[in-house]
């Protein structure tokens, strides 16, 4: 559009199909040169490269050869070097997707330069200019969105313009959906394109299970995309995998989502689609509780994404920031988590990952001790997304709200939220309810059922093993407690998670710490610093004899009857009663019977 070299003869040589020989390629370059000069094509069987060298050497005016996708040529660097030796009036622009020896070739001469895609990327003003001259003028907001989603890559911006022109799409009415679907337009069979569109429509309506079913169909059949390795085809394939992975994630199929998003990340490497896939993949792993990869991806994401303020009214980099919050919380760093939550800002009504944002807020409130404020915020924001509260959104938000209620002592409300659930994502909360209400057998039953369930994420499994440790200790079964704790410690070392250890309540930590299992944290310290949950009833530890005496009192037996039944003296029974009264904090038989109804006996 700007004609940067008006005094030169520009010769554009299009990308050649795979399988051409080097001589055929240079013959194509030679034909293009003759065509641009208005001359008939050369005759003869001479080597095409030699003819091209001679032709350039004899040309008096400056020539710019633009050789697109020179990857098909063997020894391309050597041949381009020969062409450049023909004279100072020749310039050559080469595009390539293979690194080869080009870096050394460029470094060998001060007049050569390596131009990266970032340098070639459009500015926002150039995007608006390109839209205008393409016949689809748009405002600043849409051009910013196009910049955000394409990184200013000219090919992708061109695809946007073509889609707007041919498809009649109005970007101003739906800039997010319209830009996201650009790369898939014209690259799939109509049936596959319709399936992707339908899957996204179902998702936007909160029908996550149905969207995941469409994804299953697409995965079982092959999404029809050209098999060539050109950029547009790979972008389209990455876009399809990203949409399928997002559908599976929102349907709470975390393992399947991780697989599909991993494909999207690889297919879209170096593109905005690949980056979005990497962010969503990091979030998926963070929710599962595998901290190492998400932590690395979150660091990369922080370096690459635009600041939130760049796009007014629309939250940017949601997946990456939520990942950072979850990683920080699981590593017991609430200050870093708060910084990321502040940067994340409020949930926008168009945000597909809204439930993950609220989940992160709730989890932060639990660790920071802001239980009432956190519960109020989560439940207030949920009202705006009521129709979307199925799939993983429902499971995550039920779990975090139940935990917040438990931390506030509202056991009945926690039971109402998750008591009837059989979902692995809520298993730890259900086991914790049993533990805090003194139902140790019920807690261990949940631990045994879900702890080794392959559907259970590592985060939940680790929490369950910690809860199982506490339940076994409360029943005096130290060997079982040691086994549970060892499994929790192993998962902690494998995943980098520390937070599940805060599931223990302060009165329990010292006994657990004395089990002799080497742990990555100081249990006593984190219990005092991050104590979140406390038993709903006071726990009283009795000896077997004291327990027998109490049960006899509850059944109406007198001191004499107890002594006779236990084959001991009256003084022995009286000594046991004094010890029992002291532990219960009472001074009489009637007070002991009343207190026994309000404590958990262990």
N, C-alpha and C positions, 0 to 999 in steps of 0.2 A: 504493500500500500504506500510505503514511503520512498521506494526506489532508492536505496542507499548507495548504489554504485552506477549512477546514470551514464558515466563515460566508459563503462566496461561492457563487454559482450557477455551476458550471463547465459550459460549453457546448462540447463537442468536435465539430469539423467535420472529417470525414475528407477525405483528398486526393481531388480530383476528377479524372476522366479527362481526357486531353489533348483539346483541341478545343472545350471549353465556352466560352461567352462570359462576359464579366464579369458581365452581368446574371443569367445562369443561376447563376453561382457565388454571388452575393450572395443570390439566391433560396434556394439551398441553406442558406446560413448562417441566413437568416431562418426557414426551416422548422425547423432544428435548435433555434433559440432558442425558438420556439413549443412545440416538442415537449418541451423540458426544463422549460418553465413549465406544461405541461399544458394548453395552449390549442389550439384548432383552427387549421389553417394559414390565412393571410390570403387574402382574395379581392381581385379587381380587377386592372387592368392597369397599375397605377402602377409607377414605377421601384423595383425591389427594394431598392436601396441607400438611397433616400430613406425607404422604409418602415422599414428597419432602423435608420436614424439616429433617426427619430421614436420607435421602440419603445424604444431604449436610453435616449433622453432622458427618457421617461416612466417608466422602471423605477426603483423606489425603492431596491431592494436592490442590493448589489454583484454585478457580473457579470464572469466571466472567460471571454473567448472564446479558444478554442484553435483556430487556423486552420492546419491541416496542409498543407504543400506549396502555398503560395500563389503559386507560380511561374506558374500558369495565368492569373493575373489581370493585365491591363494596368494600369499606373499604380497598382500595389498600395500603394506607399508613400503616395501621395496619399489614397487611399480609407481606409486604416487611420488616417491622421492625422485625417480627418473623423470617424471613429467615436470616436476618443479625445477629441474636442472635445464629445462628448455629455454628459459629466459626469465628476466625479472618481471615481464608483463603478464605472467600467468599466476593466477591465484586458484587454489583448490579448496573447496569445502567438502569435507567427508562426514557422512553420518554413519554411525556404527553402533551395534548393540553388544559387541564383543571387545573386551579390553585389549586383547592381543598385545602387540608391542608398540602401541600408539604412544604411550607415555614416554618411552625412550625416544621415539621418533620425533616427538614434539620438543623434548628437552635438548635434543642435539642441535637445535637451531633457534636463535633468538627471535626470528621472524615467524615462528610457528606458535600456535596457541591452542590449548584444549578448552573447548567451550562446553560447559555442563548444562543439563536441562534447567537448573536453577537460574543460570544466567539468561537463558532464552525465554524464561517464563514471562508472561504478560504482567504488567502492573494493573492495578484496578482501573486506571484511566484508559489503558490500552484495551482492557476487556470491554469497557463501555464503547470505545471507538469501534472495535471489531463488531460488537452487537449492532451498532448504528449502521455501519456500512454494509452489514449483512442483511439489513432490512428488518431487524427485530430490536428496535430501541427499547431499553429497559432502564429503570431508575437505579439510584445508588444502592438501595437495599438488595435488589436482585443481583447486581453486579458483584456486590460483596459476597453474597452467597455462592455465586459461581466461582469466585476466587477461592473461597473457603473450601469448596468441594473438589476443585480441579487443581489447586496449587498454581493456577495460572498457566498450566501446560497448554501450549497452543493447540495441540491435537484435540484435547478434551474440550477446550473452549469452542473449537470448530464443530465438534460433535453436538455441543449444546445448541449452537446456532442452527445446525442442520435439523436437529430434532424440533426446534421451535418453528422453523420455516415449513418443514414437511408435515409435522404432526399437528400443527395448529395449537400447540400447548401454550398456555399463558402462565409464564413463570411467576408473574406477580401474584397469582391466586394461590399457588402452592410451590414456592421455591424449593422446599426441602424435597418433596416427592418427585418433582419434575427433574431436578438435577441428578438425583439418585438413580433415576431410571434411564438417563441419557445413554449410558454405556451399553445397556442391553438392547437398545432400539436398533433394529436392522441386523442384529447379529445372531438371532435365534430363530428357529422355526416358529411360526405363529402359535402353535399349541404350547410350546415351552414358554414363550413370552407371556401368553395368556395365563399360564399356571403361576408364574412368578408374580404377575400383577394381582391375581386372585389371592395368592398367599399374603401379599402385603395388605390387601384390602381387609382380609379376615383379621389380620393382626391389629390393624387400626381400630377395629370394632371390638377388640377384646376376646376374639374367638381363637385363642392360642392353640387349643387342641386341634381344631380343624385346620389351622395354618400349618401345624406340624405334620398333619396327615398329608397335606399337599406336598410338603417337603419330602416325606417318605416316598411318595410316588415319583417325584423328580429324581430322587437318589437311586431308586431301583431301576428306573429307565435311565438313559443317558441324556443329560441336557444337551440338546443339539447345538453345538457351537463349532464353527470351522476349526479344523484340527491344526491349522498353521500356527506358528509361534509368534505371529505378528502382535504388536502391542494391543491393538484394539480387541482382538480375539481373547487375549489373556485378561484384559481389563473386564471384558464381559463375563468370562468364566469366574473371575474373582468376585465380581458384583453378585452373580448368582449364588455362589457359595456363601457370601456374606449375608445375603437375605435369608438363605436356608438356615445358616447357623444362628442368626438372630431369632428366627421362629422357634427353633429347638430350645434355645436358651430361655425364652419367655414361657415355654411350656414345661420348664423345669427338667428338661432332659440334658443334664449338664455334660455328661460324657460324650453324647452324640454331638452336642453343640461345640464342644472343644475340638472334636475331629473335623467338623465342617468349617469352623472358623480358622483352624490351622491350614486347611486347604486354601481358603481365601487369602490368608496372609502370604502364603508361598506364591500363589498365582498372581497376586497383586503387589508383589514386592516393589518398593520404590514409588508406589502410587498412593493417592489419597484413599483409595479403596483398601489397599493393603494395610495402610496405617490404621484405618478404622477397624479392620478385622483384627489387627494386633491388639488394639485397645479392648475390643470386646472379648478376645481370647484371654487377655490378662484378667479382665473382670470375672470371667467364668472360672478361671483357676483360683482367683481370690475367694470367691464364694465357696468353692469346694474346699479351700483351706490349704492349697499348695502355694506357699508364699514366695518361693525363690524366683521362678520365672516372672510372675507378675511384678515383683519388685524391680527387676531389670527393665521390663517393658515400660513400667510406669516412669522410670527415669528418662528413658528415650522419649516417651510421649511428652514429658514436661519440656524437653528441649526443642521439640519439633512443632508443637501445635501453636496456633495463634492465641494471644491472650483472650480471656473471656470478653473483655470490653470491646474487642474488635467488631463484634456482631451484636448491636444493641437489641435487647429483648429476646435473644435466642441464646440458651446456654451452650457453650462450646465444650469440647473435650470431656464430656460427662463420664464416659466409661473409664478413661484414664484417671480422673480425679477420684472417682468412687473407689477404684482399685487402690489408689494411694491411701485413702482413708482406712480401708479394710486392712491393708498391709500394716499400717502404723498401729492400729488397734490390736491386731494379733501379735504385734511385737511389743505391746505395752508402752506405746509412745502417744498418749492422748494429745499432747501439745502439737505434734506434727499433724495428727488427724484433724485437729481443730483448724489449723492453718489451711488445710485442703478443703475443709467444709466451708470456710469463709470464702475461699476462691470459687468454690462451686456455686455458691449463691442459692437463690430460691429455685424451686422446681417449676419449669415452664410447662404450660398446658399441652404443648406439642411434643414433650420429651417422652420417648418410648421407654427409657430406662428410669422412669420416675420412681418405681418401687425400690430400686437399688439405692437411689438417693435417700429416700426416707428410711430405708433399712440402715444405711450408714449413719444417719442422724440418731436413730434409736440405739444402735450399738455404741456410739460415742457417749450418749447420755448414760448408758449402763456403766461404762468404765469410769466416767468422770463423776459419778454419783449424782447426776442431775435427773433422777428418775421421773419425777412428776413433770418437769419441764419437757423432757424428751417425749413422754407419753402424750402430753397435750399437743405438742408440735406434730407428731406423727399422725395422730387421729384427726387433727384439724385439716392437715394437707390431704389426707386420704379421701375426704369428702368430694374433692374435685375429680377423683379418678375412680369413683365407685363402680362404674361399668367395666373397668379394666382390672378389677381385683381378683382375677382368676390366675391359674398357672402358678409360676414361681412367685408372682407378686403376692398372692394370697398366702402362700406357705411362709415366705420370709417375714411378711408383716405380722402374721399371726404369731410367729415365733418370737419376734422382738417385742411385740406388745405384751405377750404372756410373760416374758422375762421382766419387763418393766413393772408389770403388775405384781409379780412375785417379789421384786425388790422393794415394792411399796407395802408388802404384806397382804396384798389382795389375792389370796390363793384361789378363792371361788371364781373370780373373774379370769384368772389364768386358766383354770380348768375349763371354763366356758369356751375359751378361745381355741384350745388345742386338745381338750380331753377326749374328743371323739375322733381325732386324727390318726391315720396310720401312715402318714407321709414321713419318710426318713428325715427330711429337713426339720421336722418338729420333734424328733425322737428325744433329743437331748433335753428339751424343755419339759417334756412329759416325765422323763426320768428325774429331772430336778424337782418337779412338783412332788413326786413320791418321796424323794430324799428329804425335802424340807418339811414334809408333814409326818415323817416317821415311818413311812411305808417302805422299809428297806428292801423287803422281798420284791415288792412291785418295781422298785428302781432297778434291782438286779435283773429282773425278768426282761425289762426293756433293753438293758445293756446286752444281755445274751442274745436277744432277738435281732437287734440292729447293729451291734458292734462289729460283726463280721459280715454284714450284708453288703454285697458288692455295689448295691445302689446307694449306699450310705456314704456321703462325702467324707474325706479324711478329717475335716474339721469337726463334724458331728461325731464321728467314731472316737476321736481323741477326747472330746467332752464326755462321751458316755463312759469311757474307761476311767476318767477321773472321778465321775459320779459313782461308778461301780466300786472304786477304791474306798470312797467315803462310806458307801452302804455296807461293804464287807467289814470295814473297821468298826462300824457301829454295832455289828453283830459279833464282834470278837474274832472274826475269821481272818487273821493276819496273812495267812498264806494266800488266800484268794485276793485279798487287798493288794498284796505285793505283786501278784500276777497282773492284775488290772493296771497298776501303776507302771509296771515295766512296759506294758504295751503303749500306754500314754507317752512315756518318755521316748520310746522308739519313734512314734509318730511325730513327736515334737522335733526330734533331730532330723527326720526326713523332710519335714515340711517347713520348719522354721517358726512354727506357732508356739507362743507362750501363753496366750490368753486363757485357754481352757483351764489352766491351773487355778484361775481365780474363781472357778465354780465351787471350790471348797470354802466353807465358812470358817471364820477365825478359830472357833473352839475345836475344830477338827484338824487344823493344819499341823500342829505339833506332833500329834500321834501319827499322821501320815508321813511326816518328815522323818520319823524314827523307824520307818519300815526298812531302811537300809538300801533303797533304790537310788542310784545316782541320777539326779535331775538337773536340767539346764537352768533352773531358777532356784532362788531362795524362797521356799514356800511361806515361811513365817513373815518375811519382809513383804512379799506381794499381798499376803492376806491382810496385813495392816494398812498397806497403801491403796489396795484396790478392792477391799472387801465389798462385795456387791449383794450377796444373798445371806440371809440369816434364817434359821429354822423358824417355822410358824409357831412351835411350842418349845418351851425350855426342855432341854434334854438332861436326864438324870441317870447316871450310871450306877447300877446296883450289883452287889455280889449275888450269886445264885441263892444263898441262904436268905438274904434280905428280900429278894424277889419272892421267895416262898412265903416269907412272913407277911409281906404286903398282900399277896393273893389270898392268904388265909384271912387277913383283916377284911378284905373286900367281900369275902364269902360269909362274914359274920362270926368267925371263930373267936373265942376268947384266948387270953394268954395261956391259960392252962391247957386248952384244947390244942393250941399250936405246939406247946412243949411236948404233949403226949404224942401228937402225930409225928413229930420230928425226932422223938426219942432223945430229947435234951432236957436240961433243967430249966426251971422258971427264970433263974438269973441269966442264963444264956439267951433266952428269948427276949428278956428285958433289955439286955445289952444290944441285941440286934435291932430292937425297936428304937432305942435311943439313936443308933447310927442311921436308921431309916428316917426318923423324924428330922435329924440334922440335915440330911441330903435333900429332903423335901422342903425344908424351911418351915416346919410346923412344930407344934408342941402337944398335940393331942391326937387320939385315934380318929375322931370325926374329921379334924382338919387334914389328916393324912389321907383319908378316903377321898375327900374333896379334891385335894391337890393332885392325887394320882390320876384324876380324870383330865387334868389340864397340862400334863407333861408327857414327854416321850421317854419311856423307860428303855434303857439300853444296857 
